[in-house]
């Protein structure tokens, strides 16, 4: 190692390399292995997502809401993962290269001048365990560092490979319930349609069980998305669905039942509301989204009147409208500022409380077919003589 001023500079670069390597490894451990929320503000993944999501979402805002915007946004989640892995790998390679260079580049090469790019090449081939042999370390310290980097690279690649199935497993479990909501509440889902369809079946008990299932879903959403915040950027399969819209619908429905209803279903609504509100507040905090009110009210007075009428049709004992209105306003203030800011941050539209003409995705496949083709499909029968398809009414 050089002496004097050059020696001091070399020691400084050695410290920089150690801090860089240790910092990246610790970030990787917190992001992939540690199964809990990390509250530390200065983190490489947090800086990375702020630096990449801002321009990506800015480009998306130039596109009107619809299929093209959703398709563009859907690439961000998976692509950002690959870019983050690449940023980690490049940072580690750079850190080990700086270490070799600060040590005076103790490496063997044939008929070439040794410079920093040689150190970077040695670090890269070692990290990815290529073992080409054209550049080799010289001396005990250089060999030891090379072995350590080889182990780090092998372990890093193994962790990344193991991480992806866990991530996509959590994403898949999230999307199953969102897809099932299409038949229960339409797409986009609304609290009014969810109540309407359970009233039509005269099955209030089923509504309580449905809210119980979403209590479990919200708890799993909070656990998985706090551990792996990148899942927040993963879009659903259909453009009119999202995890945020589903969560908002459940919160809206629970708020209505808590405010106006009595009985057993109200107790279940309280439990589901509690964990759902917990999830939305914690996710807003993790993404650094400050709560704020929306200028346009999602629940106009006319829609609120229709929703109260729906609740009356369920046969559930109801409270007075004045008391219910005050309670509903209080409950909305507990969660709407958070779903508003998450909607703005993630470009995920919030559903209204009710729709005049709800749509189901499972019906949409046949809406563009001609009437003659639909008749042909109705005439097709299976081996037992049962029509294969009937146009739903």
C-alpha distance (Angstrom), angle and dihedral (degrees) to the residues before:
residue distance angle dihedral
X1 . . .
X2 3.83 . .
X3 3.82 119.7 .
X4 3.84 132.1 -133.0
X5 3.78 119.3 11.9
X6 3.77 91.2 -10.7
X7 3.80 88.6 52.9
X8 3.80 92.1 52.2
X9 3.80 89.9 49.0
X10 3.81 90.5 49.1
X11 3.81 90.8 52.0
X12 3.80 89.1 50.0
X13 3.80 91.8 53.0
X14 3.80 90.1 46.3
X15 3.80 89.3 55.8
X16 3.81 90.6 47.1
X17 3.80 91.2 52.2
X18 3.81 92.8 48.3
X19 3.81 92.3 48.2
X20 3.81 91.3 47.3
X21 3.81 93.7 49.3
X22 3.79 94.1 43.8
X23 3.80 92.4 45.7
X24 3.81 94.0 51.4
X25 3.80 92.8 46.0
X26 3.80 90.9 49.4
X27 3.81 91.3 48.2
X28 3.79 89.9 50.1
X29 3.80 90.9 49.9
X30 3.81 92.7 49.6
X31 3.80 93.8 45.6
X32 3.79 101.1 43.5
X33 3.80 110.2 18.7
X34 3.82 106.8 27.5
X35 3.85 106.1 83.7
X36 3.80 97.9 -152.3
X37 3.78 142.7 70.2
X38 3.82 116.4 -78.2
X39 3.81 113.3 -143.4
X40 3.80 97.6 -173.3
X41 3.81 108.3 119.2
X42 3.81 100.8 -151.2
X43 3.80 106.1 66.5
X44 3.78 130.8 141.4
X45 3.85 94.5 -130.9
X46 3.82 91.1 50.8
X47 3.80 91.9 50.5
X48 3.78 90.2 44.2
X49 3.80 94.5 53.7
X50 3.78 93.2 45.0
X51 3.79 90.5 50.9
X52 3.81 94.4 47.5
X53 3.82 104.1 34.0
X54 3.81 95.3 52.3
X55 3.84 95.9 61.5
X56 3.81 92.4 35.4
X57 3.81 93.2 53.3
X58 3.81 90.7 41.8
X59 3.81 89.6 58.8
X60 3.81 90.1 47.1
X61 3.81 91.6 53.2
X62 3.80 89.5 63.0
X63 3.79 88.1 63.1
X64 3.83 118.3 74.7
X65 3.80 116.3 -113.4
X66 3.79 110.3 -84.3
X67 3.77 144.2 77.8
X68 3.81 97.2 -37.6
X69 3.80 93.6 52.0
X70 3.82 92.6 45.8
X71 3.81 91.6 47.9
X72 3.79 90.2 51.7
X73 3.81 92.9 47.2
X74 3.80 92.2 46.4
X75 3.81 90.5 66.5
X76 3.79 93.5 59.1
X77 3.81 99.5 73.1
X78 3.84 99.1 52.2
X79 3.81 93.7 34.1
X80 3.79 92.9 49.8
X81 3.80 89.4 54.4
X82 3.78 91.4 56.1
X83 3.80 91.2 46.1
X84 3.81 91.4 48.9
X85 3.80 91.4 51.1
X86 3.78 88.7 48.8
X87 3.82 91.7 49.3
X88 3.80 90.6 51.4
X89 3.81 92.5 47.8
X90 3.82 93.8 47.1
X91 3.80 91.0 47.7
X92 3.80 91.7 52.6
X93 3.80 92.2 46.4
X94 3.79 90.0 49.0
X95 3.81 91.7 47.8
X96 3.80 93.9 53.4
X97 3.83 91.0 43.6
X98 3.82 90.3 54.1
X99 3.80 88.9 49.8
X100 3.83 91.8 54.3
X101 3.79 91.6 44.8
X102 3.82 92.7 49.4
X103 3.81 88.4 51.5
X104 3.81 89.2 58.3
X105 3.82 97.1 -95.7
X106 3.84 97.0 -80.6
X107 3.81 94.9 -167.1
X108 3.80 137.5 123.8
X109 3.79 120.9 -124.1
X110 3.80 132.6 166.0
X111 3.82 118.0 -118.2
X112 3.81 94.8 -28.0
X113 3.79 136.2 110.9
X114 3.79 113.3 -110.2
X115 3.82 114.5 -128.8
X116 3.80 138.2 146.3
X117 3.80 91.8 -76.5
X118 3.79 88.4 59.2
X119 3.80 89.5 54.1
X120 3.80 89.6 48.2
X121 3.80 90.8 50.4
X122 3.81 91.8 50.3
X123 3.79 90.4 48.2
X124 3.81 92.7 49.6
X125 3.80 95.9 48.4
X126 3.80 90.1 46.2
X127 3.82 94.7 47.8
X128 3.80 92.4 52.1
X129 3.85 90.1 41.3
X130 3.82 93.2 -124.6
X131 3.81 94.4 147.5
X132 3.82 95.8 -160.6
X133 3.81 93.6 159.4
X134 3.82 97.4 -149.3
X135 3.83 90.0 110.9
X136 3.80 118.6 35.4
X137 3.83 134.7 176.1
X138 3.80 120.7 -107.2
X139 3.79 122.9 -150.1
X140 3.78 134.1 23.4
X141 3.81 97.2 -82.7
X142 3.82 94.0 48.0
X143 3.81 91.6 47.7
X144 3.80 91.6 48.2
X145 3.80 92.1 50.3
X146 3.82 89.9 48.2
X147 3.81 91.7 52.9
X148 3.81 90.6 47.9
X149 3.80 91.4 50.3
X150 3.79 91.1 48.8
X151 3.80 90.1 53.6
X152 3.81 91.5 46.1
X153 3.80 91.7 50.4
X154 3.79 93.3 48.1
X155 3.79 92.2 47.7
X156 3.82 92.5 45.0
X157 3.80 93.0 53.8
X158 3.82 91.4 45.9
X159 3.82 92.0 51.3
X160 3.81 92.2 48.5
X161 3.81 91.7 50.6
X162 3.80 90.9 49.4
X163 3.81 92.4 44.8
X164 3.80 97.7 59.5
X165 3.85 97.3 62.9
X166 3.82 90.0 49.6
X167 3.78 91.0 50.6
X168 3.78 95.7 47.0
X169 3.80 90.8 44.0
X170 3.81 89.8 58.2
X171 3.81 90.1 46.2
X172 3.80 91.8 50.7
X173 3.81 93.5 50.0
X174 3.79 89.7 50.4
X175 3.78 93.2 51.4
X176 3.81 96.4 49.0
X177 3.80 92.9 69.0
X178 3.81 91.8 41.8
X179 3.80 90.2 54.5
X180 3.81 91.0 48.3
X181 3.80 90.2 52.4
X182 3.81 89.3 68.1
X183 3.82 91.5 77.0
X184 3.81 93.2 41.5
X185 3.81 101.5 44.8
X186 3.81 108.8 5.3
X187 3.80 127.8 -119.7
X188 2.93 116.7 -47.8
X189 3.80 86.5 28.5
X190 3.80 120.0 -129.3
X191 3.78 133.9 -171.1
X192 3.80 90.2 -127.7
X193 3.79 93.9 55.2
X194 3.81 91.7 45.4
X195 3.80 90.3 55.2
X196 3.80 93.0 41.7
X197 3.80 94.8 54.9
X198 3.78 93.5 48.0
X199 3.80 90.4 48.0
X200 3.81 91.0 52.0
X201 3.78 88.9 55.8
X202 3.81 91.0 45.7
X203 3.76 86.5 -132.7
X204 3.78 110.8 132.4
X205 3.79 89.9 153.9
X206 3.80 88.6 60.5
X207 3.80 88.2 53.3
X208 3.81 89.4 57.1
X209 3.81 90.8 50.1
X210 3.80 90.6 46.9
X211 3.80 90.9 54.1
X212 3.81 88.7 47.8
X213 3.81 89.8 56.1
X214 3.79 89.9 50.5
X215 3.78 90.2 50.6
X216 3.82 87.2 62.6
X217 3.80 91.0 43.8
X218 3.80 92.5 52.7
X219 3.81 91.4 48.7
X220 3.80 91.7 51.3
X221 3.81 90.8 44.8
X222 3.79 90.6 54.2
X223 3.81 93.4 46.5
X224 3.81 96.0 47.1
X225 3.82 98.6 39.1
X226 3.80 94.1 46.6
X227 3.80 89.6 51.3
X228 3.82 92.9 42.7
X229 3.85 108.5 24.1
X230 3.81 91.2 177.3
X231 3.82 86.6 78.2
X232 3.81 88.2 71.5
X233 3.82 88.1 70.3
X234 3.82 94.6 51.1
X235 3.80 109.9 104.6
X236 3.80 126.7 -142.4
X237 3.78 124.6 -107.8
X238 3.82 94.6 -102.5
X239 3.78 125.9 51.6
X240 3.82 92.9 -131.2
X241 3.81 93.7 54.6
X242 3.79 133.8 70.8
X243 3.78 139.2 155.4
X244 3.81 89.5 -112.1
X245 3.82 93.3 52.3
X246 3.81 89.9 49.6
X247 3.79 92.0 49.0
X248 3.82 91.4 47.4
X249 3.81 90.9 50.8
X250 3.80 92.3 51.9
X251 3.81 91.3 47.4
X252 3.82 90.8 48.7
X253 3.81 92.1 49.5
X254 3.79 93.7 47.0
X255 3.80 91.6 47.1
X256 3.82 90.7 53.7
X257 3.79 93.5 49.1
X258 3.81 93.8 45.3
X259 3.81 92.0 48.0
X260 3.80 99.8 46.9
X261 3.82 110.8 14.1
X262 3.78 136.7 75.6
X263 3.78 131.8 -162.6
X264 3.80 136.2 53.9
X265 3.79 96.5 -39.6
X266 3.82 88.9 59.6
X267 3.80 90.8 58.2
X268 3.81 91.3 52.2
X269 3.81 90.0 46.6
X270 3.82 88.8 55.5
X271 3.81 91.7 52.9
X272 3.80 93.5 47.4
X273 3.80 92.2 44.7
X274 3.81 91.6 51.9
X275 3.81 96.5 54.3
X276 3.82 93.2 38.7
X277 3.78 92.3 51.9
X278 3.82 89.3 46.4
X279 3.80 89.8 53.5
X280 3.80 96.1 49.0
X281 3.82 93.8 47.1
X282 3.81 94.0 48.5
X283 3.81 93.2 46.1
X284 3.78 91.3 50.4
X285 3.80 88.6 52.2
X286 3.80 93.5 48.8
X287 3.81 91.6 50.7
X288 3.79 91.4 46.2
X289 3.82 92.2 -119.3
X290 3.80 111.9 153.1
X291 3.83 114.6 -144.1
X292 3.78 116.3 -108.6
X293 3.77 138.3 166.6
X294 3.79 122.3 -107.9
X295 3.79 120.0 -121.9
X296 3.82 94.0 -137.4
X297 3.81 116.9 59.4
X298 3.81 112.4 -127.0
X299 3.81 90.7 -152.8
X300 3.83 114.4 53.7
X301 3.84 116.3 -168.4
X302 3.82 92.1 -106.9
X303 3.82 91.6 55.9
X304 3.80 90.8 47.2
X305 3.80 89.6 54.5
X306 3.82 91.1 52.9
X307 3.78 91.1 48.9
X308 3.81 92.1 51.7
X309 3.80 87.9 51.4
X310 3.79 89.8 52.9
X311 3.79 91.2 51.7
X312 3.79 89.9 50.8
X313 3.81 89.8 54.6
X314 3.81 91.5 56.7
X315 3.78 91.8 69.6
X316 3.81 91.2 -127.6
X317 3.83 113.6 142.8
X318 3.80 106.9 -101.6
X319 3.79 134.6 -153.8
X320 3.78 125.6 -131.3
X321 3.80 115.8 -70.2
X322 3.81 93.8 -124.3
X323 3.80 93.7 53.3
X324 3.81 91.0 42.4
X325 3.78 93.2 50.7
X326 3.80 91.5 54.3
X327 3.79 91.9 47.2
X328 3.80 92.9 47.8
X329 3.79 92.0 51.0
X330 3.81 90.3 51.1
X331 3.81 92.5 49.2
X332 3.81 92.6 47.8
X333 3.80 90.8 53.9
X334 3.81 88.5 55.7
X335 3.80 95.9 62.2
X336 3.82 113.5 7.7
X337 3.85 95.9 78.6
X338 3.82 88.1 57.2
X339 3.79 97.9 46.9
X340 3.81 88.3 45.1
X341 3.79 93.2 57.1
X342 3.81 92.8 42.3
X343 3.80 89.3 51.5
X344 3.80 91.3 52.4
X345 3.80 93.4 44.3
X346 3.81 97.6 46.7
X347 3.83 97.5 32.0
X348 3.81 90.1 -124.1
X349 3.83 110.2 145.1
X350 3.79 116.4 -131.5
X351 3.81 116.5 -127.0
X352 3.80 121.2 -118.8
X353 3.78 119.2 -112.5
X354 3.80 90.9 -111.4
X355 3.81 138.9 4.8
X356 3.79 129.1 -150.1
X357 3.81 92.8 -143.8
X358 3.81 111.7 22.8
X359 3.79 119.5 -165.2
X360 3.79 131.5 -147.3
X361 3.78 119.8 -147.9
X362 3.79 91.8 -146.1
X363 3.82 89.5 62.7
X364 3.80 96.1 44.1
X365 3.80 95.3 77.9
X366 3.81 91.8 72.6
X367 3.79 99.5 38.5
X368 3.81 94.2 88.9
X369 3.80 93.9 51.6
X370 3.78 120.3 103.3
X371 3.80 121.1 -109.2
X372 3.80 90.9 -112.5
X373 3.79 91.9 54.1
X374 3.80 90.8 49.4
X375 3.81 89.7 52.7
X376 3.79 90.1 50.9
X377 3.80 90.2 51.5
X378 3.81 91.0 50.2
X379 3.82 89.9 52.9
X380 3.81 92.5 53.2
X381 3.82 110.2 100.1
X382 3.76 134.0 -172.5
X383 3.82 123.9 -127.5
X384 3.82 91.9 -79.7
X385 3.79 92.1 54.4
X386 3.81 94.8 -108.6
X387 3.81 115.6 138.9
X388 3.77 109.8 -105.4
X389 3.79 93.8 -146.5
X390 3.76 135.8 23.9
X391 3.79 122.3 -175.9
X392 3.82 105.8 -116.4
X393 3.78 117.7 -121.2
